[in-house]
Amino acid sequence: MGFPPWFQEAMQGRLEEVSARIEYQPELQDIRAEAAQAFRALFEGKDSMSHRG
């Protein structure tokens, strides 16, 4: 049994609103950029290492 359509639409609308707010907050953009850089540094060269025999 799923949720009624009106409830799904209300939740989807709220999710989109909150996501839009988060997307445009400068502090969060800085944190995302820092996290992405750390992730790249963490996995840099991992793919080429996995192909070594």
Residue pairs with C-beta under 8 A, 6 or more apart in sequence:
2 8
3 11
22 28
